[in-house]
Amino acid sequence: MKAPLGTHDKPSSFLPYFSYKLLGKRLNFLYSLCSNLKAALARSNIKIGFRAYICQICFVSILSTVSCFGVFLTLNILTPSLLWAVFPSPWTPLLTLLVAPLAVGAGAFLTQYRLPNIRAGARRGQIESSLPITSSYMTVLACAGVDPEKIIRSVATADPKMILSKEVGSIVVKMDLLGYNILTALEKEVKKSPSVLYSNLLKGFAYTIRTGGNLKKFFLQSTTQFLNVRNQMIQQFLSTLGMLAETYVLMFAVFPLLLIIMLSVMASVGGTLGGIDLMQLMYMLTFIILPVMASLYIFIIDLLQPKG
């Protein structure tokens, strides 16, 4: 028997629910303080309960703090000279046994607390990159006279590499497993969507069904809007790319050439720069510094490039 759409996701780890059994009743005061995390969890599609996730955050933070304290305590007992070599300060015991564990625990807490928002942002980018194609696909079906529920089911079974079949598949799951009608399922999906554009498409779809509007006209207008937004993003990227290209020529062609000439002249008369031999500095600049900086520059351009 074929599993319902959307149920192929990997099950969540036992860690959050083990943490909830351990700390659930002890953290009642914290749930209300972290209430904004509930919406972030829904938008990120992390399949963990809100309270269980809060307990996981606290458990991992405590575990990180205790582990860090244990490591530094062992080092203070077995190899104190090594710590003094790394931290030459009379405050070394305080730094390693108190400040460092607390910093590690706080870092673990903040990282996990921000993770749903980070994943929601990544999910929003993936959704919006596939939205024009998805809307075009739905437009074709609407123009062919397909009814709304069959449109949703057809999109849910389409190629997930091109179309938002996984996102739309959760609407089908709500209808098949929870017994929602299509309007209620669309409204529920809107609340957990991290993308405003995708939410507006679902809202407009639901409103058109409820009022008996023209689906063909609605999807044609929506697709045109998404394509215009896409074109604007590409134009902005091309403008930015022109500026980045000019900066690249200055930073990685003209400036290194001038720097190499200057260092060569300085090396011919002898001397060092900051205690570093000038010939070694030129080798570092040519084979290490410039390639690393160029790689970072390319990575930045890749981040700015519109996906999809």
DAVEN-V179378 format. One record per pair of residues at least 12 apart in sequence whose ideal C-beta (glycine too) atoms are under 10 Angstrom apart, sorted by sequence separation. I is the first residue (numbers start at 0). J is the second residue. D is the distance in whole Angstrom. If there is no record, write none. Layout:
# DAVEN-V179378
{{I/J/D} {I/J/D}}
This chain:
# DAVEN-V179378
{{37/49/5} {40/52/6} {79/91/8} {82/94/9} {138/150/10} {154/166/9} {155/167/5} {156/168/8} {172/184/9} {173/185/9} {189/201/5} {265/277/6} {266/278/6} {36/49/7} {37/50/9} {39/52/10} {40/53/10} {79/92/9} {82/95/6} {86/99/9} {137/150/6} {140/153/6} {154/167/4} {155/168/4} {170/183/10} {171/184/8} {173/186/10} {185/198/10} {188/201/6} {189/202/6} {204/217/7} {264/277/10} {266/279/10} {136/150/9} {137/151/9} {139/153/10} {140/154/8} {153/167/9} {154/168/8} {155/169/9} {170/184/5} {173/187/6} {187/201/10} {203/217/6} {204/218/8} {207/221/10} {263/277/8} {266/280/9} {34/49/8} {37/52/9} {152/167/9} {155/170/7} {156/171/9} {169/184/9} {170/185/6} {173/188/7} {185/200/10} {186/201/8} {189/204/10} {203/218/9} {262/277/5} {263/278/9} {265/280/10} {266/281/7} {33/49/8} {36/52/7} {37/53/9} {75/91/8} {79/95/10} {137/153/8} {151/167/6} {152/168/9} {154/170/9} {155/171/5} {172/188/10} {185/201/5} {186/202/8} {189/205/8} {261/277/10} {262/278/8} {265/281/10} {33/50/10} {36/53/7} {75/92/6} {136/153/8} {137/154/6} {150/167/9} {151/168/9} {154/171/9} {155/172/9} {170/187/8} {184/201/9} {185/202/8} {188/205/9} {200/217/9} {203/220/9} {204/221/8} {136/154/6} {152/170/9} {167/185/10} {169/187/9} {170/188/5} {185/203/10} {200/218/9} {203/221/6} {262/280/6} {263/281/7} {30/49/7} {33/52/9} {151/170/6} {152/171/6} {169/188/6} {185/204/6} {186/205/6} {262/281/5} {30/50/6} {33/53/6} {36/56/9} {71/91/10} {72/92/10} {75/95/6} {134/154/10} {137/157/10} {151/171/6} {185/205/4} {29/50/9} {32/53/9} {71/92/9} {74/95/7} {75/96/7} {133/154/7} {136/157/6} {167/188/8} {184/205/9} {185/206/10} {200/221/6} {259/280/10} {74/96/10} {136/158/10} {148/170/10} {152/174/9} {166/188/8} {169/191/8} {182/204/9} {183/205/9} {199/221/8} {200/222/10} {258/280/9} {259/281/6} {262/284/8} {27/50/9} {30/53/6} {33/56/8} {71/94/9} {72/95/8} {148/171/9} {151/174/8} {152/175/9} {169/192/10} {181/204/9} {182/205/5} {185/208/8} {258/281/8} {26/50/8} {29/53/6} {30/54/10} {71/95/4} {72/96/6} {133/157/8} {181/205/8} {182/206/9} {185/209/10} {200/224/9} {29/54/9} {70/95/9} {71/96/6} {132/157/9} {136/161/8} {137/162/9} {166/191/10} {196/221/9} {199/224/9} {200/225/8} {259/284/7} {71/97/9} {132/158/10} {136/162/6} {137/163/10} {148/174/8} {166/192/8} {182/208/6} {199/225/10} {255/281/10} {258/284/7} {259/285/7} {23/50/6} {26/53/6} {29/56/9} {68/95/9} {135/162/9} {136/163/9} {181/208/7} {182/209/6} {19/47/10} {22/50/10} {23/51/8} {26/54/6} {29/57/7} {67/95/9} {68/96/6} {71/99/6} {72/100/9} {133/161/8} {134/162/10} {136/164/10} {166/194/9} {180/208/10} {196/224/9} {197/225/10} {19/48/7} {22/51/10} {25/54/9} {67/96/9} {68/97/8} {70/99/9} {71/100/7} {132/161/5} {133/162/5} {134/163/9} {152/181/10} {196/225/7} {255/284/7} {15/45/9} {23/53/9} {24/54/10} {26/56/10} {70/100/9} {129/159/9} {132/162/6} {133/163/5} {137/167/9} {151/181/7} {167/197/10} {255/285/8} {15/46/10} {16/47/8} {19/50/6} {20/51/9} {22/53/9} {23/54/6} {26/57/6} {68/99/8} {69/100/9} {129/160/9} {132/163/9} {133/164/8} {150/181/10} {163/194/10} {166/197/7} {170/201/8} {258/289/10} {15/47/5} {16/48/8} {18/50/10} {19/51/4} {22/54/5} {25/57/9} {26/58/10} {67/99/6} {68/100/4} {71/103/10} {129/161/7} {130/162/10} {148/180/9} {196/228/7} {14/47/9} {15/48/7} {18/51/7} {19/52/9} {21/54/7} {22/55/9} {67/100/4} {68/101/9} {70/103/10} {129/162/6} {130/163/7} {133/166/8} {148/181/5} {151/184/8} {255/288/9} {11/45/8} {17/51/9} {18/52/9} {19/53/9} {20/54/8} {22/56/10} {66/100/8} {67/101/9} {129/163/5} {133/167/8} {147/181/6} {151/185/8} {163/197/7} {167/201/9} {170/204/10} {255/289/6} {11/46/5} {12/47/8} {15/50/9} {16/51/5} {18/53/9} {19/54/4} {22/57/6} {64/99/9} {65/100/8} {67/102/8} {68/103/9} {128/163/10} {129/164/9} {146/181/10} {147/182/9} {166/201/10} {254/289/10} {8/44/9} {10/46/8} {11/47/5} {15/51/4} {18/54/4} {19/55/8} {21/57/9} {22/58/6} {64/100/5} {67/103/4} {68/104/9} {127/163/10} {129/165/10} {130/166/10} {148/184/10} {9/46/9} {11/48/9} {14/51/9} {15/52/6} {17/54/9} {18/55/5} {21/58/7} {63/100/8} {64/101/7} {66/103/8} {67/104/7} {126/163/6} {129/166/9} {151/188/10} {163/200/10} {255/292/10} {8/46/7} {15/53/9} {16/54/8} {17/55/9} {18/56/8} {64/102/9} {65/103/10} {66/104/9} {125/163/9} {147/185/9} {251/289/6} {15/54/7} {16/55/9} {18/57/7} {19/58/9} {22/61/9} {63/102/10} {64/103/6} {65/104/8} {67/106/10} {126/165/10} {250/289/9} {251/290/10} {11/51/8} {14/54/9} {15/55/4} {18/58/4} {21/61/10} {63/103/5} {64/104/3} {67/107/9} {125/165/10} {126/166/6} {11/52/10} {14/55/6} {15/56/9} {17/58/8} {18/59/8} {63/104/5} {64/105/9} {66/107/10} {125/166/9} {251/292/7} {62/104/9} {63/105/9} {64/106/10} {250/292/7} {251/293/6} {12/55/9} {15/58/8} {18/61/10} {60/103/9} {61/104/7} {63/106/8} {64/107/8} {250/293/9} {11/55/10} {14/58/8} {15/59/10} {18/62/10} {60/104/5} {63/107/4} {64/108/9} {122/166/9} {14/59/8} {59/104/9} {60/105/8} {62/107/8} {63/108/9} {251/296/7} {60/106/9} {61/107/9} {247/293/8} {250/296/8} {57/104/10} {60/107/5} {61/108/9} {63/110/10} {59/107/5} {60/108/4} {63/111/10} {58/107/10} {59/108/8} {60/109/9} {247/296/6} {57/107/10} {60/110/9} {151/201/10} {246/296/8} {247/297/9} {56/107/8} {57/108/8} {59/110/9} {60/111/7} {56/108/6} {59/111/6} {60/112/9} {56/109/9} {58/111/10} {151/204/9} {243/296/8} {247/300/9} {56/110/9} {57/111/9} {150/204/8} {56/111/4} {55/111/7} {56/112/6} {243/299/8} {244/300/9} {147/204/7} {243/300/6} {53/111/10} {56/114/9} {147/205/9} {52/111/8} {53/112/9} {52/112/9} {147/207/8} {148/208/9} {240/300/7} {243/303/8} {147/208/5} {239/300/9} {52/114/9} {134/196/9} {146/208/9} {52/115/8} {134/197/10} {137/200/8} {141/204/10} {240/303/8} {130/194/7} {133/197/9} {150/214/8} {236/300/9} {239/303/6} {240/304/8} {131/196/10} {239/304/10} {126/192/7} {127/193/9} {130/196/6} {134/200/6} {141/207/10} {126/193/7} {127/194/5} {130/197/6} {133/200/8} {137/204/8} {147/214/7} {236/303/6} {47/115/9} {125/193/10} {126/194/4} {127/195/9} {129/197/9} {146/214/9} {150/218/9} {235/303/9} {236/304/6} {45/114/8} {123/192/8} {124/193/9} {125/194/9} {127/196/6} {145/214/9} {236/305/6} {45/115/6} {122/192/9} {123/193/4} {124/194/9} {126/196/8} {127/197/7} {130/200/7} {134/204/10} {144/214/9} {235/305/9} {43/114/8} {44/115/9} {122/193/5} {123/194/5} {126/197/5} {144/215/8} {233/304/9} {43/115/4} {119/191/10} {121/193/9} {122/194/8} {123/195/8} {126/198/10} {141/213/9} {142/214/9} {143/215/9} {232/304/10} {233/305/6} {39/112/9} {42/115/7} {43/116/7} {45/118/7} {119/192/10} {120/193/7} {123/196/9} {141/214/4} {142/215/5} {232/305/5} {39/113/9} {40/114/10} {41/115/9} {42/116/8} {43/117/8} {44/118/7} {45/119/9} {119/193/4} {123/197/8} {140/214/9} {141/215/5} {142/216/10} {231/305/10} {232/306/10} {36/111/10} {39/114/9} {40/115/5} {43/118/4} {44/119/8} {118/193/9} {119/194/9} {122/197/10} {140/215/10} {141/216/9} {232/307/10} {36/112/7} {39/115/4} {40/116/10} {42/118/8} {43/119/4} {138/214/9} {139/215/10} {141/217/8} {142/218/8} {229/305/7} {36/113/10} {38/115/9} {39/116/5} {42/119/4} {43/120/9} {45/122/10} {116/193/9} {137/214/9} {138/215/7} {141/218/5} {142/219/8} {36/114/10} {37/115/9} {38/116/10} {39/117/9} {40/118/9} {41/119/9} {42/120/9} {43/121/8} {44/122/6} {115/193/10} {138/216/10} {140/218/8} {141/219/8} {229/307/8} {33/112/8} {36/115/6} {39/118/9} {40/119/9} {43/122/6} {138/217/9} {139/218/9} {35/115/10} {36/116/9} {39/119/6} {42/122/7} {43/123/10} {137/217/10} {138/218/4} {35/116/10} {38/119/9} {42/123/8} {137/218/5} {138/219/6} {136/218/9} {138/220/9} {135/218/8} {138/221/8} {139/222/10} {134/218/6} {135/219/10} {137/221/8} {138/222/5} {134/219/9} {137/222/8} {138/223/9} {134/220/10} {135/221/10} {136/222/9} {134/221/5} {135/222/5} {134/222/4} {133/222/9} {134/223/9} {131/221/10} {132/222/9} {134/224/9} {135/225/8} {130/221/9} {131/222/7} {134/225/5} {135/226/8} {130/222/9} {131/223/10} {133/225/9} {134/226/9} {131/224/9} {132/225/9} {131/225/4} {130/225/5} {131/226/5} {130/226/10} {131/227/10} {131/228/8} {127/225/9} {130/228/9} {131/229/5} {130/229/9} {131/230/10} {127/228/8} {128/229/9} {127/229/9} {128/232/10} {127/232/9} {44/165/9} {44/166/9} {44/169/8} {41/187/10} {161/307/9} {44/191/7} {4/152/9} {42/190/9} {43/191/9} {44/192/10} {41/190/7} {42/191/6} {44/193/8} {5/155/8} {41/191/4} {42/192/7} {43/193/7} {4/155/5} {40/191/9} {41/192/9} {42/193/4} {4/156/7} {38/190/8} {41/193/9} {42/194/9} {38/191/8} {39/193/9} {38/193/10} {8/165/9} {7/165/9} {5/164/10} {4/164/8} {5/165/7} {4/165/8} {5/166/9} {7/168/9} {8/169/10} {5/167/9} {6/168/9} {4/167/9} {5/168/4} {6/169/10} {4/168/4} {5/169/5} {3/168/9} {4/169/8} {5/170/9} {4/170/9} {5/171/7} {6/172/7} {4/171/5} {5/172/4} {3/171/7} {4/172/6} {5/173/9} {3/172/6} {4/174/10} {5/175/10} {6/176/8} {3/174/10} {4/175/8} {5/176/9} {3/175/6} {4/176/10} {3/176/6} {132/307/8} {131/307/8} {128/305/7} {129/306/9} {130/307/8} {127/305/9} {128/306/4} {129/307/6} {127/306/9} {128/307/3} {127/307/8} {124/305/9} {125/306/8} {126/307/10} {124/306/6} {125/307/8} {124/307/9}}
